[in-house]
Amino acid sequence: MESRWNRLKEDYVNYKWLMLKFSGEGLVGVSDDAWAELDKHSRSMPLSRFRDRPFQHYDTIAEMIGDR
């Protein structure tokens, strides 16, 4: 259970960073080269996992950790 929570927190932090980095543009317009560059510098899981699917638990976790 703890490892699942840690993974969700990590996904939240990564997705939040992406939303801030590409605010205004959204993730839809990010080029293949940009995704490759982001993945190259990612510490664990590739950030491109959010390319076609948003992080569905973003709002819930933000509320849980008081980041709203």
C-alpha positions in Angstrom: 0.0 0.0 0.0 2.8 2.4 0.9 4.6 1.8 -2.4 1.3 2.6 -4.3 0.9 5.8 -2.4 4.6 6.8 -3.1 4.0 6.1 -6.8 0.8 8.2 -6.8 2.7 11.1 -5.1 5.6 10.8 -7.6 3.1 10.9 -10.5 1.4 13.9 -9.0 4.7 15.8 -8.7 5.7 14.9 -12.2 2.3 15.8 -13.7 2.2 19.1 -11.8 5.6 20.0 -13.1 4.5 19.3 -16.6 1.4 21.4 -16.2 3.5 24.3 -15.0 6.2 23.9 -17.7 3.7 23.8 -20.5 1.0 26.0 -19.0 -0.9 27.8 -21.8 0.2 25.3 -24.4 -1.1 22.1 -22.9 0.5 18.7 -23.4 -1.2 18.1 -26.7 1.1 20.3 -28.7 4.4 19.0 -27.2 6.6 17.6 -30.0 8.1 14.1 -30.1 11.6 15.7 -29.6 10.5 17.5 -26.5 9.0 14.3 -25.0 12.2 12.4 -25.8 14.2 15.2 -24.1 11.9 15.1 -21.0 12.2 11.3 -20.8 16.0 11.5 -21.0 16.1 13.7 -17.9 13.4 11.9 -16.0 14.6 10.2 -12.8 12.4 7.2 -12.8 9.4 6.6 -15.0 9.3 8.3 -18.4 7.2 11.5 -18.4 5.8 10.7 -21.8 3.4 8.3 -20.0 1.3 11.4 -19.6 1.4 12.2 -23.3 -1.9 10.6 -24.3 -3.4 10.1 -20.9 -3.6 12.7 -18.2 -3.0 11.8 -14.6 -6.5 10.9 -13.5 -5.9 11.3 -9.8 -4.4 14.8 -10.0 -7.2 16.7 -8.4 -7.9 14.2 -5.7 -4.3 14.0 -4.6 -3.9 17.8 -4.7 -6.9 18.0 -2.3 -5.5 15.2 -0.1 -2.1 16.9 0.4 -3.5 20.4 0.6 -2.1 21.7 -2.6 -5.2 23.5 -3.7 
